[in-house]
């Protein structure tokens, strides 16, 4: 995060500054790691260096200000539209300190007091305009282990009050960071070596001290050491709360809604690392967008609470079979009972985001409309309980019983706040008549006075005979009687001149002045009383934050269960059976791909006695889709969802590993092959017999001989040593022989139909090895020029003939050995032929090592053109 620090120009002549600019300088010095936006009337202003930064980053006009201390740059943004500008600064890497006026101008004897009321950072934003309704925004804290775990990590969403902490080995904590994807994080001096996508914000090391952290956490929970497992978790929690307080510029009083610290064990959920989440496209597609993802397919939630809970469930699928079955029982009941399902979903559509509402209430930032929205949500609870009255599944019955109708809170808001209150809470019109006798008396005085004024115009016209006489009011002069100039000679003696206009004069009478004082006094006292009453109501609601957060949690869970049931019905999903000794799926489908491919071909899977399957077949035939759909079926089942299949009997997995696709990490100094090997290392070290492993083209990033050897060694190791459920897609057809030799392995392949020169892919998986990879045919389908593909076919057919092999069947390493052997067998008298055969082998090797599936058409063309020139040079 960047800041601008105190303006250097001001520092040079600090004593000469005006009081307001001295105030600005002092705030910049206190928050030197932030860009300070300083309220001046209806604008947030920045001065000097900060103004230059703001003008450049926000593309706003850079002006100047001149006072007794000189002239300096100034740039400002309107307060009413500040959020969008703040978002731009955050995106540019700046931390923004908001300095608000904390004193009414009329109360100030000199310069108006200002103070930083919050520091806005990527992980601690609170403005609705900067938050996604259906997503959490987390800030994380990392602390190194003492004795025991390698590290601890805590997460907080300051917009909702959600607070979680866990600890474990380095890799486990890294997985949690990948899973939660915090927008920002702070780290203790002993927490090193983590790869976090969010913004790293340096924070005071003292906050990570055990004593300091214990004291900080103790301000939020009664027994801080009882809610955590170890010292690392304690320090992560304490430092995170200290940072949250710093950004809100508040002490404990501003964050009461963060009252529950949830300690969880990572072993209680299926582990999904960053690689698995991305390759399975759970939350984002491979281009980094949110279209065509698993969460997108499932997200038919009725409210923001449910959407965030759905993400949480997908982030941490269950590993306890009993807990999974409880969710599945609830989903099944809601699939069968369509009327109950629709009543529940209809009730949930009335639910506002009360997690964020109660956070605003607790911070004292909620207005009267927020309280009415809270009441609307709580009013839906009795209706939901009634809809669930006859439900038999434990999950639904227990949630119904736990739902608190909160009659006291609903009643208080209903009695106190009008149905359609104004946004502003300081200008009256908020408190319902009959709620407070004192307020009613003031309003009655005000009303009677206004009625008297309304009748005054007709009475004065009749008394004076001036038909054009008007009674009016303005903010500056109060109530007045206006008489046009031609009628001034008819003005009574008890009129006192108040204001002279071009064509008229304005007057008041002693009685009008008395009534004015009475009305305005009653209005002012009533507005003040209303605001006082509103704050009392808001504080009373804030005191029930724990109960409201629990209701929010239950509503979110009901929304997810009802949504999973609705999706199951709409998409023809079936209930999986958990606890099997393998993975058996009948007519399984990819939940995302089937939504874009109306002719999607389902496929069976059987990984029971034979847990390892080598999957071969042409490119574009569906191997990767098939492997991913098996993983997604398992993930959905352990989330508690029905699955896209006719039937499924599944073992409970502890983890899903994926080594799918090719990508490099140039900035990190890792080639595609090095990254592949790094991911493979994690799999080989961490997978267990309860894991699902997806391997796609392992070994293709290096020479053919090396790659084939690695692929075979990996196959044998996973089969013999790990025993995980494994799908290994490959173009190394020699692996099919290995699979045939291993007792718990099998061969599967995707079929293709050839008719003359045309090849079509059936997308069906069947037993046995594939007969070829059809790489040249895929190149033709991709649009590679005919000259290239025709020449490639000639070369390939010539190599197959020379090798004595069936086209496309043998591994290229075998062909190379055959070709080299043939050349050597010609004897010394045929030196030229042997030399030519060696060159043939080099050309063949170069051709066969070309990864056509990963080449662009231009790259393929250049490679084949090079080989053609080499052949022509020999002729």
N, C-alpha and C positions, 0 to 999 in steps of 0.2 A: 504494500500500500504506500501511496505517496502522500506527502503533505507539502505545504509551501513554507512553513516556518514563519517566525515573526518577520515582518517587512524590514529589510536592511535599511531602507531610507529612513524609516521611523526610528530605528535603533540609534542612528547617528545623532538625532536631535529629539530624543524622547521628552526632555523637559520642556521643549517648545510646543509640544502637541496640544491641541484643543482637548477639552475633557472627553468628548466623544471618541476622538481618534486615539487618545491614551487608553480608553476602555477597549477599543478594538485591538490595539497593540498588545495589551496585557492578555487578552483572550488568545491571540495568536501565539504568544509566548507559552501559555499554559497548554495549548493544543498544537504544538509545533509540528506534529506528524499528520495534521489534517489541514484541509482548506476550509477556513472559517467563513461562513455566510452570516452576515451581521444584519439584523433587522433594523431598517430605517423606514418607518411608516409601513407602507404596503409592499415594500421590496426587501429582498435580501441582497445586501451589497457586499462586494469584495473590493479591497483597495490595494494599491501598489502592485507588488509582484503577483499577489493572488488574483488581482483584477486582470492582469495580463494573461495569466493561465486560464481564468474563467472565460474571458473573451475569446481566446483561441480555441479552447476545447468545446465551448458551448455555441460558438459562432454567433456571439452577441456583440453589440456595439461597445467599444472601449471609449469611455468618456473621461472626464477629469473633474476633480474637485479642488477648489481653492479656498483656503482659510488663512488664518493668521500665521500658520506654520509653513505655508507654501502651497504648491500645486502638485497633485499626484494623481495617478490613474485610478479610475473607478469603473466598475461594471456591476450591473444588477439584474436580478430576475424577479418577476412578480411572485409574491408569496402564494397566491391562489393557484399558480401553475408550476410550483417549485419541483414537484416530484419528478417530472420528465427530465428536467435539467440535472437533478441529483443523480438520476439513473445514468445519464451520459457521463457524469464525472466518475461514478463507480465503475462503469465499463472501461474507462480510461485508466483505472488503477488508483484513483484518489479516494481517500477517506474524507468525509465531509462533516464538519462540526457546525451544527445549527445553533446560532446565538439569537435567542428570542428576547423581546422586551418582556421583562417580568414585573414591570411597574406601569400603572396607568399614567399617561403623560400629565394629566391634570394633578396627579399626586406628587409629581417630581418637583423638587425645589431647584434642581440643576439638571444635569443630563439624566435621561431615563435609564434606570438600571437594566442591564442586559446580562444574560447568563447562557452558557451552552446547555441546552436542555436535552440534547441527544447527539451522539456521534453516529452517523450513518455509515455502515460498512456492508459489503456484499452479504455477509451472513447474519446481520442483525437488523435488516430493514423491517419496518413496521407499516409503512404506507401501503394501502390497498393497491395503489397504482403500480407498486414495485413488486407485488407478491402475486404468485400464481395461485388461483383459488384451489386448484386440485393437487398442489404439490407443497411439500414442506421445504422450508429454507433453513438449513442447518448451519450452525457454527460448531466446530469440533475443538477439542482440547486433547493433546497428547502428552502423556507423562511416562517417563522411563520406569522400568520395574526396579524394585529394590531386591527383595529375596523372593523368588517365585516367578511370576510372569515376566516376559520380556518388556511388556508395555501395557498401558491402559489407555482407553479412549472414551471420552464422554461427548455426547451430542446434545445440543439444545436448539429448539425452534422457539425463539423469543416471541414469535407472533401467536403461538398456541400454548406455550408452556410445557410442551413435551420435553422430557429430560431422560436420557438413557446413558448407561455406562457399562462397560465390560472390560475385560483384560485377557491376555493370553500371549502365546508366542508371537513373534514378529509377524509371521505370515498370516496368522489369524486376525490380528489387528489391522493389517493391510487390507484383508478381505472386507472388514467392516467399513473401512474408509471407502473402498470401492463400492460397497453396497449402499451406503448412505449418501455418498457424493456431496460432502459439505461444500457450501459456497465459500467458506473461509475457515481457517483453523489457526489456533495458537499452539505452540509447542514448548514444553519445558526444555531446559538445557541438556537433559539426559535422554531426550527422545529424538533419535536420529535415524536416517536411512529409510524414511517413509516417502512414498510417491503419492502425493495428493493433488488432485486436479484443481481444488479450490485455491483461493488466494491465501498465501501465508502472511500473517500479521505478527510482527514482533510484539511481545508483551513482556512486562516486567517479570524477571525470573523469581522474585520474592513471592509472587502469587502462587508458585508451584511448591513452596515450602510446606512441609507437613503441618506445622503449627498454624500457619496462616490459612491454609486450605481447610483445616478442621474448623477453625473459627468461622470462616466464611460459610461453609456448608451447614454449620450449626445454626446459622441465622434462618435457615430454610426448613430444616428437619430437626426433630427433637433429639435424636441420637445419631449423629453423623457417622460414627464408626460402625453402626449396626446395619446401615443401608448399603455399605460397600463390602467388597471381599478382601481388599488389601490396601496397602498404603499407596500404591500407584493409582488405584481408582479414586481414593480419597483426594489425592493431589490433582488429578485430572478434573474432578468435580469442582473442587474449591477454586481452582484457577479459572475454570470456565464461568462460574458464577461471578467471579471478580471482573472478568472481561465483559460479561453481559451488563453488569452494573455500570461499568465505565462507559459503555456505549450509550446507555440510557441516561447517563449523568445523574444516577439515582442511587440512593441507598436501598436497604431492604424494602422500604415503603413503596418502591415503584414496581416491584416484581413479585408481589405476593402470590400471584397465580402459578408461579413455579414452585409448587409445594410438594410434588411427588417425584422422587428420584427412583427410576426403574432400573434395577440391576439385572442384567440378563446374562445367560451363559450361551456362548456361541454354539455349544454342542446341542442346544435345544432346537436348532433349526438346520436345514440343509444348507451347506456352504456353497455359495455361488461367487466365484471371484470375478474380477473385471472382465477377463477374457471370456468366461462363460456367458455373462450377462450380455456382452456385446455380440458374440457370435450367434447366440440364440435370439438376439434382437428382442429382449424382454421389455426394455424401456426405450431404446432408440435403435433405429435401423443402422445398417453398416455405413450409411453416409452421414450418420450423426443426427438425422431428423427423427421426428416422432410419428411419422406415417408408417403404416404397415408394421406395427409392433404387437407383441402379445398383449400388453396393457391396453393398447388401442382397440383390440378385438373385444376384450372383456369389459371395457369401461362403458357400461350403460347405467352407471350409478345415478341416483336421484339427487345427491347433494355433494357439496365439496368435502364434507366429513367422510363420506363413503369412498370418494375417489382417492383420498390420501390413505385411507385404510386398505384399499385394494392394492395400492403400491406397496404398502408395508407387508401385506400377506405374500405378495409375489417376491418381495425382497428376502423374506425369511420363510420358505416353505417348512412345514412341520416335519419332525422325524418320529414323533410319538404316534404310533398307529391308532391308539385309542382316541387321541385328540383329533386326528384326521377323520376317523369314523364319525365323531360327534358332529363335525362340520358337514360331512357328507350326508348324515341323517337329516340335518336341517335343510340342506339343499334339496334332497330327495322329497321331503315333505312339501316344500314350496313348489317343486315341479309338479307334484300331483294335485295340489290344492291351488288351482289357478286363481280362484276368487280371493283367497287369503293373500296370495302373492301380490295381486294387483292392489288390494286394499293397503297392504304394507307399503308398496312402492308409491302409491298415491299420497299416503300420509307423509312419507319421507320427502316428497317434493315440496312440502311446506316448511322444511327444515332449513334454517339459515346456518351459516358457519359459526356456530356458537362457541367453538374453541377460540376463534379469533375475537369474537364479540366479548367473551368474558375476560380475555386478556386486555382489551381496550377498557372495559369497565374497571378492572383492577388498577390500571394505570391512570385512571381518572381522565381518559380521553374519549369516553363514549358519550354520545349525545342521546337525546330522548328517543330518536328513531331507532337507535341501536337497542334500547331497552324494549321498545315495542317489537322489534324483530326477535329478541330473545323470548318475549312472551308468546309470539306466534309459534315459535319452535316448541316451547314447552306445552302449548295448547294441543299440539299434535300427539303428545305422549299418551294421554288417556285414550285417544282414538286408536293408536297403535297397540296399546295393551288390550283393547277390546278386540281388535282384529286377530290377535295372537291367542285369544282366550282358550281355544280348543286345541292348540298345537300340542303334539305329543312328543316330539323330539326334544331331547334334553337341552340342546343348545338354544332352541327357541323358547322353551318353557322357562329356563333359567334367566334368559335375558328379559323376558316379560316380567318375571318376578322382581328383577333387580331395577327395572325402570322406575325412577322416582318421578311421580307426577308433579312434585314441587308446588303444591297448592299455595303455600305461603308466598313464594316468590311470584308466581303468576298472579295471585290475588293482590299483592302489593303493587305491582306494575299496573295492573288493571285499574285499581282504585286511584292511583296517583297520576298516571300519565294519560293525556288525551289520546284519542285513537290516531289522529294524524298530526303529530307535533311538528313545529318548525325545526329547521336544522340548528339554528342558534338557540342556546339554552339560557342566554342571559337577557333576552328581550321579551320575555313573557310568552303566554299562550301554550305553556308546556304542562302545567299542573291542572288536573281535572277539578271542576267546581264540586264542592262538597268534601274535598279531601282535607282541607285545613280551614278552620273557622276564621282565623285571623286574616288569611289571604282573601277569603270570600268577602269579608268586611271591606278590605281595601279595594277590591274589584268593584264592589257595590258602590262605594264612594266615587270611584272613577267613572263608573257607568252612569250614575245619577248626574254627575257633573257634566258629562258629555251630552246626556239627554237635555240638560238645561241649556247648554250651549246650542244644541241643535234647534231648540224651540226659540232661542233668543232672536234669531234673524227675523222670523215672522212677527214676533212681539215688537221689535224695534222698528220694523217697517210700518206697522200699524201706529206706533206711538209718534214717529217722526213724519210719517207721510212720504218717506223717500222709498219708492218702489224698487230702485236699483241697489239699495243697501245690501251688503253681503257681510256674513260673519265667516272668518277663516282662521287658519293657524299655520305658522311656519316655525322651523326649529330655532331660528334666531330671535324672533320677536314675540313668539308665543301667540295667544289668541288676540284677534283684532276685529274691529268693525270698519269696513271700508265704504267710503262715500266718494262718489265722483265729484269733480270740481264744480260742475254747474249746480250741485245741491249743497254746497258747503254752507250757504247762508241759512240752511234749515237744520244745522247740527245743534243738538241740545247743549245746554251749558254744562251738563255733567260728563260730556265727552272730553277726554284728554288725548291730545295728539300723540301718536306713537311713531308714525313713519310717514314721510312725504314721498309720493310717487309722481310721475309725470302728469298723469291724468286724474289722480285721486289722492285722498288722504286716508290714513288709517288711524283709528282711535281705540281707546278702551274706556271702560267705566269702572268705578270702584268695585261694583259687584262682579263685573267680568274678571277684573284682576284677582279678586278674592277667590272666585271659582277656579281661575287658572292655577293659582297656587295650590288650591285644594286638589285639583285633578292631577297636576304634575307631581305633586308630593305623593299622592296616593299611587300614581303610576310607578314612580321611582321606588317607593317602598314595596309595592306589589311585585315588581320585577326582581328586586333584591330578595324578597321573601320566596318567590318562586325558585330562584336559583339555589337558595339555601335548601329548600325542600327537595329540589331535584338532586342535589349532591347527597342529601341524607338517603334518598331512595337508592341512588347509585352505589353508595357505600354499603348499604344493607344488602344489595345484590352481590357486590364484590365479596362480602363475607361468606357467601355461599359458593364460592368458586369451585371448591373441591366437589361438591355435589353436582354442579353444572358440568364440570369436566367429565365426571363419571357418566352422566346422561349422554354427553356428546360421544363418549367412547362406545356406549351401547348402541346408540343410533347409527354410528359408523359401521359397526359390526353387522347390524341388521341390514343395512343397505348393501353391504358386500354379499351377504348370504342370499338376499332376494335377487341381486343382480346376477350372481352365478346361476341361480335357478332360471332366471329369464333367458340368459344366454344359452343354457343347456337346452331349453325348450326350443328357442329360435334356431339353434344351429345343430340340433339333433345330436347332442352329446349324450354319453351314457355313463352310468356310475361305475367307477373302477373298484376292483376288489384289492384291498391292501393286505400285505403280509404273506404274499406268495413267495416261493423259493426261486423265483426268476422273474423275467419280464416277458409276458405273453400279451400281445396286442392283436386283436382281430380287426382287419379293415381300418387301420389307423390312418389319420389324416393330419396334415400340418395345419394348425388352427389359423395361421395368418395367410399362408399361400392359398388355401381353399377359398378365402374370401375374394381373391383376385383372379382365380382360375376356375371358371365354372365347370370345366371338365376334369377336375382334379381326380387322379387315380389313387384310391386307397391301397394300402399294402399291409401285409401281416408281419409280425415280428415274433420270434421265438428264441429267447435267450434263457433257457432253463438248464438242461443238461449240458448243452454246448453254449458257454457264456461268451465266446469270442467268435466274431463273424468277420471274415475278410470280404469286403464288398467291392466288386469290380464291375466294369461296364463303361460305356462311352461317356465322354463329357456331355453335359446337358441332359443326361438320361434320368437324373433325379437322385443321385447318390447322396449329395449334401442335404437336400431337402428331406430325404428319408431319415438320415441320421438325426437331424435336428428335430424332426417330428417325434421321434422316439423319446428324445430328451424332454421335449415340451409336454408330451403326454404324462411323463413321470412327474415333471415339475407341477403341472396343473393338479394332478391327483393329490400330491402332498400339500398343495395349497388348500385343498378341501373342495376342489371343483370337479364337476363331471368332465369327461375327456372326449375329444373328437375321435371316436372309434366305436365299432359295434360292440366290442367287449374288451376288457383289459383286466388282467390279473398281474399285480405288480409287487415286487419287493420294495421295501422302504429303503431309499437311498440316503447315504450320508452326505454325498457330494456329487456334483456333475462336473466333469472336466471336459474341456474342448480344445482341440488343436486343429482348428479349421481355418483355411484361408491363408493368404500370404500378405505380409506387411512388414515394412522395415521400421527402424527407429534410428534415423540418420543422426538426429540431434544427440541421441544417447550413445552413438558409436556402435550400433548393432545393425548388421545386415539382416536381410530376410531370413537367411538360414540360421544366423545366431539367435534371432528372436524365436524362431521355431524350436531350436534346441533348448533355449531357456524355458519356454513353456513346457516342452517335453520333460525337462528335468523335474519341474514341479509335479507333474503327473506321476512320474515314476517313483518319486520319493513320498508322495502324499496319498495316492489312491489306495483304497482298501477293497476287500472283496464285496463291500456294500456300496461301492462307487459305480457310476456310469462314466465310461471314457469314450469320447468320440475323437478319432484320429483320421485326419484327411490328408493324404498325400505326404506323409512323413518321409523325409529323405529326398524330396524332389528338388531341394534348393542347392544341392551340391552335385558332384560328378555322379554319373550313373552307378559306377561300381561302389562308391562310398554310400550313396543313398540306398541302394538295394541291400547292402550289408547292414546298415543301420536299421532299415525297416524290418529285416528278418530278426535282428537281435532284439528290437523292441517287441515284436510279436511274441517271441519266445519268453522274454522277461515278464511281460504282462500276463501271459498265459500261465507260466509256471510259478512266478513269485508273487504276483499281485492278486490274480484271480478275479479282477473286476469285470463287470459286464462291459463288453467292448465291441464297438463297431469301427472297423478300420477300412476306410475307403482308399484304394490305391490303383495306380496304373502299372505297378510292378507285378506282372502276372506270375512271376516266379513265386510270389507269396502264396498263391493258391495251392501249390504243392506243399508248402509248409503247413498251411491250415489243414490239408488232408492228412498230414502226419500226426498232428496234435490231437490228443483224445477229447479235449473240451472245446474244439474249434470247428468251424464249418465255413463253407464257401457260399456266398450269395452273389448274384449278379443281376444287373438291369439289362433288359433285352433291347434289341434294335432290329428293325426290319429293313432289309435292303431290297430295292426293286430297281435293277439296272444301276444307274449312277446315283439314284436317290436313296437317302437313308432317313427313316423316321424312328423316333424314340417312343417306346410303348410306356415307359415310366412304371413298369411292373418289376418287382423283385422276385426272383425265383432261385431255387437251389442250384448250386454248382458255380464254377468259374465262368467268366465271360470269355468269348472267343477273340475279342479285340477291343481296341480303344477308340477306333474310328476318328483319330485325330485329324486326318486330312479331310474327312467328311464334315467335321465340325468347322474346320477352317473355311470350307466352301460355304457352309451355311452362314458363317460370320461375314461373308462378303470378300474374302481374299480372292484376288484376280485368278481367273481360270488358268492362266499360264503358270502361276505359282503352284496351284493345287494339282494340275495335270502333271507338272514336272515332279512334284513331290510323290505323286502316285507311281510314276515311272521308277523313281529312285527306290521307293519302298518295295515295289514288286520285284525289282532287280535284286535288292538285298535279300528278300525272302527266298527268291529262287536260288541265289548263291548259297544261302544258309540251309537250303533244303527244308524250310519250315513252312507251315501253313501261315498265310499272310495274317499279320496282326496278332498271332498267338504267342510266339516266344518272346521272352524278355530280350531287350537289345544287348545286354551283356553277353547272353548266350550266343547271339548272332555274331557279335564281335569276336568271340573266341573261335567260332566256326570259320569265320572269314580269315582270321589270322592263321589258323591251322592249315587251311587250304593253301594259302600262299607259301607257307614254310614247307609244305610237302612237295613243292615243285622242284626242289633240289638246287645245288649250286649252279648247274648249267643254265638255269632259268632265272638268273639274277634280276633281269629287267622285269620279268613277270612278278617275281617276289616283291620287287620294289614297288611295282604298280599296285600289287595286292595290298601292301602296307598303306599306300596312299588311299586306296579304296576304303580301307578300314578307318582311316582318319576322317574321310568325308562322311562315311556312314555314321561314325561316332558323333560327329558334329551335328549331323541331321537328327539323329535319334535323341541327342541330349537337348535339342531345341524344345523348350516347353511351349508348345503351340497354344495350349489352353490359356497361358498367361501372357502371351505376346499380343501386341497390337498388330493389326493387319500390316502396317508399314514395317514393323520389326520383322515379321515373318517374311515379307517380300525381300527385305535387304539380306536376311540370312540365306534364303534359297538362291538369291541372285549371286551371292558370294560363292556358294557351293557349285553353282552351275559354271561359273568362270573357272573354278579349279578343275572341273571335269574337262572343260573345253581346252584348257592349257595342256592337259595330258594327251589330247588326241592329235 
